[in-house]
Amino acid sequence: MGTWSNSKVPSVRNTENKLIRDEFPKLLDIIMKQEDYLRKEYRANPESFGEKEDTYVNREVNELIRAAANGIKTNIKDIALAETSPYNRTQLAFRKLSRNDQERAISRFYRMKGYHANPADEEDLKDLVMYGQVEADIMREKKDIIRGK
């Protein structure tokens, strides 16, 4: 099976993929039971469906699979993030900033501290996240002023 996680941080990606693999047997059991139920429902009154049994069952099962997979991935992201190191959580927070906010944060860090941030240093990274969030807030306020809000 390939990777299900979209995370760029290897430890988070590995944790997410492991947790997803652990959930698949439960998901498969639920899907198989739902498929049986749908087939019985169809066979009880096939005229009311207006389509072939396999078409109906496949559509419904595929929809269930998509919904379940999305739900699992959402829950797994929270669990994986909780299981990763504080440094990785900080790294993810920085990556969530827009590219412009990241660049403004790096610039502000240098102006405030007088040296370039070391991305391997957790404290420097935390400061970059804080500066990036401040920069994002400033830009939001500027946009609101321009819009007249």
C-alpha positions in Angstrom: 0.0 0.0 0.0 1.3 3.5 -0.8 1.3 6.5 1.5 -2.0 8.0 2.6 -0.5 10.9 4.5 0.2 14.2 2.9 2.5 15.4 5.6 6.0 16.6 4.6 7.4 15.7 8.0 8.6 12.1 7.9 7.9 11.2 11.5 4.3 12.6 11.2 3.8 10.9 7.9 5.0 7.5 9.2 2.8 7.8 12.3 -0.3 8.8 10.2 0.3 5.9 7.8 0.7 3.4 10.6 -2.5 4.6 12.3 -4.4 4.4 9.0 -3.2 0.9 8.3 -4.4 -0.1 11.8 -7.9 1.3 11.0 -8.4 -0.6 7.8 -9.6 -3.9 9.2 -12.3 -2.2 11.1 -13.3 -0.2 8.0 -13.4 -3.3 5.9 -15.6 -5.1 8.3 -18.1 -2.2 8.4 -18.1 -1.9 4.6 -18.7 -5.6 4.1 -21.7 -5.5 6.5 -23.1 -2.4 4.8 -22.7 -4.1 1.4 -24.7 -7.1 2.7 -27.4 -4.8 4.0 -27.6 -2.9 0.8 -28.0 -6.1 -1.3 -30.8 -7.3 1.0 -32.5 -3.9 0.8 -32.3 -4.0 -3.0 -33.5 -7.6 -3.4 -36.5 -6.9 -1.2 -37.9 -4.3 -3.7 -35.7 -4.0 -6.9 -38.3 -2.1 -8.9 -38.1 0.9 -6.5 -34.4 1.5 -7.3 -34.5 2.0 -11.1 -31.0 0.7 -11.6 -29.1 -2.6 -11.5 -28.2 -4.1 -8.1 -24.4 -3.8 -8.6 -24.7 -0.2 -9.8 -26.7 0.8 -6.7 -24.5 -1.2 -4.2 -21.2 0.0 -5.7 -22.2 3.7 -5.7 -23.4 3.5 -2.0 -20.3 1.5 -0.9 -17.9 3.9 -2.7 -19.6 6.8 -1.0 -19.2 5.1 2.4 -15.5 4.3 1.7 -14.8 8.0 0.8 -16.6 9.3 3.8 -14.9 6.8 6.2 -11.5 7.4 4.7 -11.8 11.1 5.0 -13.0 10.8 8.6 -10.2 8.4 9.5 -7.6 10.8 8.0 -9.0 13.8 9.9 -8.9 11.9 13.2 -5.4 10.4 12.5 -3.9 13.9 11.8 -4.8 15.0 15.3 -3.5 11.8 16.9 -0.3 11.8 14.8 0.3 15.5 15.7 -0.1 14.7 19.4 2.4 11.8 19.1 5.1 13.8 17.4 7.8 15.9 19.0 7.2 19.6 20.0 9.9 20.5 17.4 7.9 18.8 14.6 4.7 20.5 15.8 6.5 23.8 15.6 7.9 22.9 12.2 4.4 22.1 11.0 3.0 25.4 12.3 5.7 27.3 10.4 4.9 25.4 7.2 1.2 26.3 7.5 2.1 30.0 7.2 1.9 31.4 3.7 5.2 31.8 1.9 5.0 35.6 2.2 4.3 35.4 6.0 7.3 33.0 6.3 9.6 35.4 4.5 8.3 38.4 6.5 8.9 36.3 9.7 12.5 35.5 8.7 13.1 39.2 8.0 11.5 40.3 11.3 13.5 37.7 13.2 16.7 39.1 11.9 15.7 42.7 12.6 14.6 41.8 16.2 17.4 39.3 17.1 20.3 40.5 15.0 21.1 37.1 13.6 19.6 34.6 11.1 17.3 32.0 12.5 18.6 28.5 12.8 15.7 26.3 11.6 17.1 23.3 13.6 16.8 25.3 16.8 13.3 24.8 18.3 13.3 28.2 20.1 14.3 30.0 16.9 11.6 28.1 15.0 9.0 29.1 17.7 10.0 32.7 17.3 9.6 32.4 13.5 6.1 31.0 14.0 5.2 33.8 16.4 6.6 36.5 14.0 4.8 34.9 11.1 1.5 34.9 12.9 2.1 38.6 13.8 2.8 39.4 10.2 -0.3 37.5 9.0 -2.4 39.5 11.5 -0.9 42.8 10.3 -1.6 42.0 6.7 -5.2 41.0 7.6 -5.7 44.3 9.3 -4.2 46.2 6.4 -6.6 44.4 4.0 -9.5 45.2 6.3 -8.6 48.9 6.3 -8.4 48.9 2.5 -11.7 47.2 2.2 -13.2 49.7 4.7 -14.1 47.2 7.4 
